[in-house]
Amino acid sequence: MNEIELKTKIEGLEKAIAEHKDFAGTYESDLVRAQQELKDYNKPELTPSQLDDVHEAIEAGISEYDFSDNDNYNIEYGIDYDGRITCESLELNDTYKLTETIVKKVQDLFKEIEDEKTDE
């Protein structure tokens, strides 16, 4: 191939790529939508009202937890270069208590049933 033929081939390929970019965008959006549908496939369905109830239950569980109790924290102090005492780290202990409080509020929204057993 000579230089003119190569330039013509490059221009043709660039045009083909540009034309197919429109299709690629459509395919990408379809792919993202299908991937999200797959993620959501086995999730239980809730109405917006039910989701609001779950949200309120979580808020109620958090509000009942005593964040002001100093025994719930592990605090490490240090001294700064200018002689000031600083908090080096602050860690929430007993997170299971917070989790239990929230889970209890959310569980109160639902009726628990037995799992369906499949005979093989």
Z-matrix of the N, CA and C atoms (Angstrom, degrees):
N
C 1 1.454
C 2 1.523 1 109.05
N 3 1.315 2 113.23 1 143.90
C 4 1.447 3 116.88 2 176.67
C 5 1.527 4 110.11 3 -94.81
N 6 1.286 5 116.57 4 178.95
C 7 1.468 6 121.96 5 -174.98
C 8 1.530 7 112.01 6 -62.14
N 9 1.314 8 117.84 7 -42.42
C 10 1.475 9 121.70 8 -178.55
C 11 1.531 10 110.02 9 -65.05
N 12 1.325 11 116.64 10 -42.84
C 13 1.467 12 120.11 11 179.03
C 14 1.530 13 110.81 12 -63.90
N 15 1.316 14 117.26 13 -40.17
C 16 1.470 15 120.78 14 178.60
C 17 1.528 16 111.13 15 -64.69
N 18 1.348 17 116.40 16 -42.44
C 19 1.466 18 119.44 17 178.17
C 20 1.522 19 110.82 18 -63.83
N 21 1.325 20 116.92 19 -40.31
C 22 1.470 21 121.25 20 178.30
C 23 1.527 22 110.06 21 -64.04
N 24 1.321 23 116.37 22 -42.50
C 25 1.472 24 120.27 23 179.04
C 26 1.528 25 110.85 24 -63.42
N 27 1.332 26 116.83 25 -42.40
C 28 1.467 27 121.24 26 178.77
C 29 1.517 28 110.41 27 -62.40
N 30 1.327 29 117.32 28 -44.66
C 31 1.474 30 120.62 29 178.97
C 32 1.523 31 110.69 30 -61.29
N 33 1.332 32 116.39 31 -42.54
C 34 1.462 33 120.45 32 178.50
C 35 1.522 34 112.04 33 -62.01
N 36 1.315 35 115.79 34 -43.39
C 37 1.469 36 120.09 35 178.81
C 38 1.525 37 111.47 36 -65.63
N 39 1.337 38 117.14 37 -39.87
C 40 1.474 39 120.33 38 177.68
C 41 1.516 40 110.94 39 -63.20
N 42 1.343 41 117.38 40 -39.81
C 43 1.474 42 120.90 41 178.02
C 44 1.527 43 110.33 42 -65.29
N 45 1.337 44 116.34 43 -41.88
C 46 1.467 45 120.22 44 179.51
C 47 1.523 46 110.94 45 -63.00
N 48 1.318 47 115.85 46 -41.69
C 49 1.472 48 119.64 47 178.52
C 50 1.520 49 110.38 48 -64.44
N 51 1.325 50 117.03 49 -43.15
C 52 1.459 51 120.67 50 -179.66
C 53 1.527 52 110.96 51 -62.69
N 54 1.341 53 117.06 52 -39.93
C 55 1.462 54 120.42 53 179.25
C 56 1.518 55 111.53 54 -66.14
N 57 1.308 56 117.54 55 -36.47
C 58 1.460 57 120.81 56 -176.68
C 59 1.524 58 112.98 57 -84.38
N 60 1.311 59 118.10 58 -10.07
C 61 1.464 60 120.05 59 176.20
C 62 1.518 61 110.71 60 -64.34
N 63 1.324 62 117.51 61 -34.72
C 64 1.458 63 121.33 62 176.83
C 65 1.527 64 110.00 63 -59.59
N 66 1.336 65 116.05 64 -44.83
C 67 1.458 66 120.30 65 178.84
C 68 1.523 67 110.91 66 -66.71
N 69 1.315 68 116.75 67 -37.89
C 70 1.466 69 120.84 68 -179.08
C 71 1.522 70 110.31 69 -62.39
N 72 1.322 71 117.85 70 -40.93
C 73 1.469 72 120.78 71 178.25
C 74 1.514 73 111.65 72 -61.88
N 75 1.331 74 116.03 73 -41.23
C 76 1.464 75 120.44 74 177.97
C 77 1.520 76 110.15 75 -64.65
N 78 1.327 77 116.27 76 -44.79
C 79 1.464 78 119.98 77 179.79
C 80 1.521 79 111.23 78 -64.29
N 81 1.314 80 117.61 79 -38.69
C 82 1.463 81 120.78 80 179.41
C 83 1.519 82 110.93 81 -63.80
N 84 1.327 83 117.66 82 -43.86
C 85 1.462 84 119.45 83 179.69
C 86 1.525 85 110.55 84 -67.09
N 87 1.347 86 117.61 85 -37.45
C 88 1.457 87 120.50 86 176.05
C 89 1.521 88 110.93 87 -64.93
N 90 1.330 89 116.65 88 -38.76
C 91 1.458 90 121.44 89 178.52
C 92 1.523 91 110.98 90 -63.44
N 93 1.331 92 117.78 91 -45.69
C 94 1.463 93 121.96 92 179.61
C 95 1.530 94 109.98 93 -61.76
N 96 1.328 95 116.31 94 -42.77
C 97 1.468 96 120.33 95 179.81
C 98 1.527 97 110.65 96 -64.23
N 99 1.339 98 117.58 97 -43.09
C 100 1.462 99 121.08 98 179.38
C 101 1.524 100 111.76 99 -66.09
N 102 1.337 101 117.05 100 -38.78
C 103 1.465 102 120.08 101 177.59
C 104 1.517 103 110.80 102 -63.36
N 105 1.328 104 118.19 103 -40.52
C 106 1.466 105 121.26 104 178.48
C 107 1.527 106 110.47 105 -66.81
N 108 1.331 107 117.30 106 -39.87
C 109 1.462 108 120.26 107 177.57
C 110 1.526 109 110.97 108 -62.31
N 111 1.333 110 116.96 109 -38.09
C 112 1.467 111 120.61 110 177.80
C 113 1.523 112 110.84 111 -65.48
N 114 1.335 113 117.13 112 -41.81
C 115 1.463 114 120.52 113 177.58
C 116 1.523 115 110.92 114 -61.18
N 117 1.334 116 116.28 115 -38.60
C 118 1.457 117 121.31 116 -175.74
C 119 1.523 118 113.21 117 -86.79
N 120 1.323 119 119.02 118 -3.17
C 121 1.460 120 122.66 119 -170.07
C 122 1.534 121 113.27 120 -56.45
N 123 1.316 122 118.08 121 -48.78
C 124 1.466 123 120.95 122 -175.33
C 125 1.523 124 113.39 123 -98.07
N 126 1.311 125 117.37 124 8.11
C 127 1.457 126 119.90 125 178.82
C 128 1.530 127 109.64 126 -75.60
N 129 1.321 128 116.40 127 141.13
C 130 1.465 129 117.67 128 174.21
C 131 1.527 130 109.67 129 -66.61
N 132 1.314 131 115.25 130 148.94
C 133 1.457 132 119.74 131 -177.96
C 134 1.520 133 110.06 132 -93.96
N 135 1.311 134 115.88 133 138.38
C 136 1.453 135 122.31 134 177.50
C 137 1.520 136 108.82 135 -130.27
N 138 1.303 137 115.18 136 147.24
C 139 1.454 138 119.97 137 175.03
C 140 1.526 139 108.62 138 -80.78
N 141 1.327 140 118.16 139 162.56
C 142 1.464 141 119.73 140 175.94
C 143 1.533 142 112.11 141 -57.10
N 144 1.305 143 117.49 142 -34.77
C 145 1.467 144 120.90 143 177.61
C 146 1.527 145 110.87 144 -64.77
N 147 1.319 146 117.03 145 -41.63
C 148 1.458 147 120.80 146 179.05
C 149 1.529 148 110.63 147 -66.87
N 150 1.320 149 116.81 148 -39.86
C 151 1.461 150 119.77 149 176.98
C 152 1.525 151 110.79 150 -62.98
N 153 1.326 152 117.01 151 -37.78
C 154 1.464 153 120.51 152 175.87
C 155 1.529 154 110.50 153 -62.68
N 156 1.337 155 116.56 154 -40.15
C 157 1.469 156 120.29 155 178.22
C 158 1.529 157 111.12 156 -62.83
N 159 1.323 158 117.24 157 -41.66
C 160 1.465 159 121.32 158 178.00
C 161 1.522 160 109.44 159 -63.44
N 162 1.318 161 116.50 160 -45.13
C 163 1.467 162 121.12 161 179.21
C 164 1.527 163 110.56 162 -58.99
N 165 1.317 164 117.27 163 -46.17
C 166 1.466 165 121.13 164 179.56
C 167 1.519 166 111.37 165 -64.80
N 168 1.334 167 117.72 166 -36.14
C 169 1.467 168 120.59 167 178.59
C 170 1.522 169 110.59 168 -65.74
N 171 1.319 170 116.86 169 -39.82
C 172 1.463 171 120.19 170 178.47
C 173 1.524 172 109.65 171 -65.80
N 174 1.329 173 116.88 172 -43.83
C 175 1.468 174 119.94 173 177.37
C 176 1.524 175 111.01 174 -59.59
N 177 1.345 176 117.16 175 -41.89
C 178 1.459 177 120.80 176 179.89
C 179 1.527 178 110.70 177 -64.92
N 180 1.336 179 116.74 178 -40.09
C 181 1.467 180 120.19 179 178.64
C 182 1.512 181 112.09 180 -63.89
N 183 1.315 182 116.90 181 -41.50
C 184 1.463 183 120.83 182 179.02
C 185 1.517 184 110.61 183 -67.88
N 186 1.334 185 116.30 184 -39.70
C 187 1.467 186 118.72 185 -178.01
C 188 1.533 187 111.77 186 -68.10
N 189 1.332 188 117.39 187 -24.36
C 190 1.468 189 120.17 188 179.05
C 191 1.523 190 112.75 189 -82.07
N 192 1.320 191 117.72 190 -15.35
C 193 1.464 192 121.34 191 179.97
C 194 1.521 193 108.85 192 -75.92
N 195 1.330 194 117.01 193 138.87
C 196 1.456 195 121.49 194 -176.55
C 197 1.525 196 110.08 195 -90.72
N 198 1.331 197 115.93 196 91.12
C 199 1.459 198 120.85 197 179.02
C 200 1.528 199 112.13 198 -74.60
N 201 1.318 200 117.52 199 -15.58
C 202 1.464 201 120.08 200 -177.89
C 203 1.534 202 112.90 201 -85.69
N 204 1.317 203 118.35 202 -7.12
C 205 1.459 204 122.16 203 179.56
C 206 1.527 205 109.06 204 -75.14
N 207 1.328 206 116.75 205 114.08
C 208 1.461 207 121.93 206 -177.02
C 209 1.521 208 112.98 207 -62.82
N 210 1.334 209 117.21 208 -23.81
C 211 1.459 210 119.91 209 179.44
C 212 1.527 211 112.11 210 -70.51
N 213 1.324 212 117.26 211 -12.87
C 214 1.463 213 121.01 212 178.86
C 215 1.531 214 112.55 213 -80.77
N 216 1.316 215 117.61 214 -1.93
C 217 1.463 216 121.08 215 -174.67
C 218 1.519 217 111.70 216 -126.33
N 219 1.305 218 115.71 217 149.29
C 220 1.453 219 123.27 218 171.03
C 221 1.527 220 105.47 219 -111.83
N 222 1.319 221 116.63 220 113.45
C 223 1.459 222 121.59 221 -174.71
C 224 1.527 223 108.86 222 -114.95
N 225 1.330 224 115.79 223 130.85
C 226 1.458 225 121.03 224 174.70
C 227 1.522 226 108.13 225 -114.00
N 228 1.334 227 115.30 226 126.51
C 229 1.462 228 120.83 227 -178.19
C 230 1.520 229 110.38 228 -101.39
N 231 1.310 230 115.34 229 158.41
C 232 1.453 231 121.49 230 175.89
C 233 1.520 232 109.22 231 -146.47
N 234 1.321 233 115.64 232 171.52
C 235 1.466 234 120.94 233 178.05
C 236 1.518 235 107.90 234 -113.78
N 237 1.327 236 115.49 235 127.35
C 238 1.462 237 122.78 236 179.92
C 239 1.524 238 109.83 237 -74.36
N 240 1.317 239 116.99 238 169.26
C 241 1.472 240 121.32 239 179.96
C 242 1.522 241 112.02 240 -62.17
N 243 1.330 242 117.20 241 -30.32
C 244 1.465 243 119.23 242 -178.98
C 245 1.533 244 111.76 243 -93.35
N 246 1.343 245 118.16 244 16.62
C 247 1.455 246 122.14 245 174.02
C 248 1.520 247 114.50 246 86.72
N 249 1.316 248 118.71 247 3.57
C 250 1.464 249 120.34 248 178.70
C 251 1.520 250 110.44 249 -84.26
N 252 1.322 251 116.10 250 144.29
C 253 1.457 252 121.67 251 176.37
C 254 1.524 253 107.83 252 -82.35
N 255 1.323 254 115.30 253 131.50
C 256 1.464 255 120.74 254 -178.58
C 257 1.520 256 110.16 255 -125.38
N 258 1.283 257 115.37 256 159.80
C 259 1.459 258 121.96 257 174.33
C 260 1.522 259 107.38 258 -90.95
N 261 1.317 260 116.73 259 110.20
C 262 1.461 261 121.48 260 -179.63
C 263 1.520 262 111.13 261 -73.98
N 264 1.331 263 116.32 262 -41.09
C 265 1.468 264 119.70 263 178.15
C 266 1.522 265 109.32 264 -153.63
N 267 1.311 266 114.71 265 149.68
C 268 1.464 267 122.84 266 178.46
C 269 1.516 268 106.81 267 -134.51
N 270 1.332 269 116.77 268 116.87
C 271 1.454 270 121.38 269 -175.76
C 272 1.517 271 109.66 270 -124.36
N 273 1.323 272 115.91 271 132.49
C 274 1.459 273 121.26 272 178.01
C 275 1.523 274 108.37 273 -79.35
N 276 1.319 275 116.67 274 119.51
C 277 1.458 276 122.40 275 176.55
C 278 1.517 277 109.30 276 -89.48
N 279 1.301 278 115.67 277 165.02
C 280 1.459 279 121.97 278 173.88
C 281 1.519 280 112.48 279 52.16
N 282 1.315 281 116.53 280 48.00
C 283 1.459 282 119.31 281 177.55
C 284 1.526 283 111.31 282 -64.20
N 285 1.322 284 116.48 283 -19.93
C 286 1.464 285 118.75 284 177.77
C 287 1.518 286 111.10 285 -62.19
N 288 1.330 287 118.16 286 -31.01
C 289 1.468 288 120.15 287 177.63
C 290 1.520 289 110.79 288 -65.42
N 291 1.323 290 116.53 289 -42.54
C 292 1.462 291 120.71 290 176.76
C 293 1.524 292 109.87 291 -63.86
N 294 1.330 293 116.34 292 -44.08
C 295 1.462 294 120.88 293 179.28
C 296 1.526 295 110.72 294 -61.22
N 297 1.324 296 116.98 295 -45.74
C 298 1.466 297 120.85 296 -179.98
C 299 1.518 298 111.33 297 -60.94
N 300 1.313 299 117.59 298 -40.97
C 301 1.458 300 121.64 299 179.74
C 302 1.526 301 110.71 300 -62.35
N 303 1.326 302 116.58 301 -44.94
C 304 1.465 303 120.63 302 -179.77
C 305 1.526 304 110.69 303 -68.10
N 306 1.332 305 117.06 304 -45.89
C 307 1.459 306 120.85 305 -178.50
C 308 1.523 307 110.68 306 -60.91
N 309 1.319 308 117.58 307 -40.05
C 310 1.463 309 121.08 308 179.05
C 311 1.533 310 110.58 309 -60.22
N 312 1.331 311 117.30 310 -44.16
C 313 1.466 312 120.71 311 179.22
C 314 1.524 313 111.40 312 -64.19
N 315 1.324 314 117.12 313 -40.84
C 316 1.466 315 120.31 314 -179.52
C 317 1.524 316 109.97 315 -71.13
N 318 1.327 317 117.72 316 -40.12
C 319 1.465 318 120.55 317 179.35
C 320 1.522 319 111.72 318 -62.03
N 321 1.313 320 117.34 319 -32.82
C 322 1.457 321 120.61 320 179.55
C 323 1.527 322 112.15 321 -63.37
N 324 1.330 323 117.60 322 -17.13
C 325 1.466 324 121.56 323 179.83
C 326 1.526 325 112.59 324 -81.95
N 327 1.339 326 117.23 325 -16.16
C 328 1.455 327 120.76 326 -171.77
C 329 1.518 328 111.85 327 -122.63
N 330 1.322 329 114.62 328 158.85
C 331 1.452 330 122.36 329 172.76
C 332 1.520 331 106.31 330 -104.15
N 333 1.314 332 116.95 331 125.61
C 334 1.458 333 120.77 332 -178.68
C 335 1.516 334 109.59 333 -86.08
N 336 1.335 335 115.91 334 135.57
C 337 1.457 336 121.20 335 178.43
C 338 1.514 337 109.03 336 -123.94
N 339 1.305 338 116.28 337 165.39
C 340 1.455 339 121.15 338 178.29
C 341 1.522 340 109.25 339 -73.21
N 342 1.323 341 115.68 340 147.20
C 343 1.457 342 120.37 341 174.79
C 344 1.508 343 109.94 342 -67.60
N 345 1.319 344 115.81 343 144.02
C 346 1.448 345 119.52 344 175.22
C 347 1.527 346 107.86 345 -73.35
N 348 1.326 347 116.42 346 129.09
C 349 1.457 348 119.95 347 -179.33
C 350 1.516 349 108.34 348 -97.99
N 351 1.300 350 114.88 349 134.37
C 352 1.461 351 119.81 350 179.19
C 353 1.519 352 108.36 351 -102.74
N 354 1.324 353 116.29 352 128.92
C 355 1.461 354 121.21 353 177.13
C 356 1.513 355 108.24 354 -88.14
N 357 1.310 356 115.28 355 130.56
C 358 1.472 357 119.18 356 -179.13
C 359 1.504 358 109.73 357 -107.82
